[in-house]
Amino acid sequence: MFWPDTISKKLGVKYPVIQAPMFGASTVQMVTAASRADCLGSLALADLSADESIELIRETKKLTDKPFAANIFVHHIPEITEDLKEKFVQTRQFLGQLAKDNGIEVSLPDLEELKVRSYHELVDAIIEENCKILSFTFGNLDDQSIQKLKENGVTLIGTCTSVREALILEKSGIDIICVQGTEAGGHRGTFDPVHVPQIGGLSLLSQVYDHVQVPLIYAGGIYNGKTLKAVNDLGAQGFQVGNLLLASQESAMLPFEKERLKKVREDEIMLTKSFSGRYARGVRNKYIEGVEDSEYILPYPYQNKLTNALRKAAKSKQNADFVGIWVGQSIHRYSENSTEEILKNLIKDCER
């Protein structure tokens, strides 16, 4: 049998293939379709409120009785200083004018209107809802949260983008580490949002494998049997796929975004922090070109919250130049089949 079973047994699934969380693109339906393929679905909760998260968890449980991972952001929240207040006003004004100049009518929020939350309320919600797998990104959980989750039988999956981060996760008692190569689409899981390691996935995976003892999931560039087998040879025992599912039936991406995906060229895929204040890999567009090297980028999560209304307005106008289309470096045909079928085909490809 090709498939390593360490992670499968830990997570309670037949295949150690994980549907990437992809907040904004994945859906409850995608999670449950991944479960039907005997893989692990990931429910992206990001930094939603506890009530919103509980609603999504319960909706998922109505559709599947199989295990799935809840996924949250564990970012540091910068203090609101006078400098940040001043920069927020300037950035809001600049982005509002940029939108107007490009025919997008939008009312951007004031700083006081933004709802910025710590992840701690989500930890409590996950325990209350009896979720047994929690994956997280943007840093590490605090010791108290780790202890509380472990006491309630929750398996913890942390994300690293460097050997240093992997060692921090292992030392704190995290059960499984997801190694995110720089090829991966969407946000970097880096602990430090300013100094972002850009280490190629194969190099990173082999180095992390040499330095830690816990089982490893690999994320970044997996789109067929050959790429999955390559990272298995380097020590991965679990395989996270996201890019492969972006155009699937269950994806929340709109038809115009899926069409843009299918036309993407390799030289258009880049890292940018213009939308959220944290580096993410996606498709270059007019918004990114206007903002990326400017002084109008606030720290995460303030930039992310500020641009949310702009992205929604652009979506309603089907304007691909002002939405964040997150995509990894492995370009493929972006199938619009169901998530279940795409994952089953990947599994068959590996077993040939």
Secondary structure, 3 states (H helix, E strand, C coil): CCCCCHHHHHHCCCCCEEECCCCCCCCHHHHHHHHHCCCEEEEEEECCCHHHHHHHHHHHHHHCCCCEEEEEECCCCCCCCHHHHHHHHHHHHHHHHHHHHCCCCCCCCCHHHCCCCCCHHHHHHHHHCCCCEEEEECCCCCHHHHHHHHHCCCEEEEEECCHHHHHHHHHCCCCEEEEECCCCCEECCCCCCCCCCCCCHHHHHHHHHHHCCCCEEEECCCCCHHHHHHHHHCCCCEEEECHHHCCCCCCCCCHHHHHHHHCCCHHHEEEECCCCCCCEEEECCHHHHHHCCCCCCCCCCHHHHHHHHHHHHHHHCCCHHHCCCECCCCCCCCCCCCHHHHHHHHHHHHHC
